[in-house]
Amino acid sequence: MKRLLLINGPNLNMLGKREPDKYGHQTLADVVQLVKDTAWEQGYEVETYQSNHEGDLVDQIQMAEGRAAGIILNPAAYTHTSIAIRDAISATTLPVIEIHISNVHNREDFRHHSMLAPVCAGQIVGFGIDGYRLAALGLMKKIEKEGRTANE
C-alpha cells in the first residue's frame, strides 16, 4: 500500500485550544483522522508526525525517501523563516504539498512570504482543516500521474 507522510510543525499540537477564531475548534487528532480517511479511500495509508522543533521536521523530511510516496507539510511559523526546511524539501525527490489552515495571505505582513512554496509541488491555504483533505487528494493525484511506486 502506498503511504503519505503528514508532518505538522510548531503549535499545531495546540489546535482546538489556540486561537480558535483563526484555526477552528478541531484538534490535531481530527486533522490526522481526516487525512487518514481521505487517503484510505484511495488505497493509501498515512504516517503522521508533529514537532515544535525545526531540526526534527528536517529529519522527518530527509527520512521520508523510501517510506512515503509524498509529503503533506504544515510547517506553521517555520514557513516564513526556515531555510533548513526549504533545503530538506529541495533535497528530496518526493512531492511536498504545503498546507495552512488559515489564509496566511490575509494576515500579518510577515506571513505573506513562504520560504518553502518555491520548492513545493503546491500550496493550499485558507480552507480550515478541509485544506488537509484537499492536499491529500492533490498529492495522491500527482503521485498517480507521475507513476510513483514507493511503498507498494
Secondary structure, DSSP 8 states (H G I E B T S, - for coil): -EEEEEEE-TTGGGTTTS-HHHH-S--HHHHHHHHHHHHHHTTEEEEEEE-S-HHHHHHHHHHTBTTBSEEEEE-GGGGGT-HHHHHHHHH--S-EEEEESS-GGGS-GGGS--SSGGGSSEEEESSTTHHHHHHHHHHHHHHHHHT--TT-
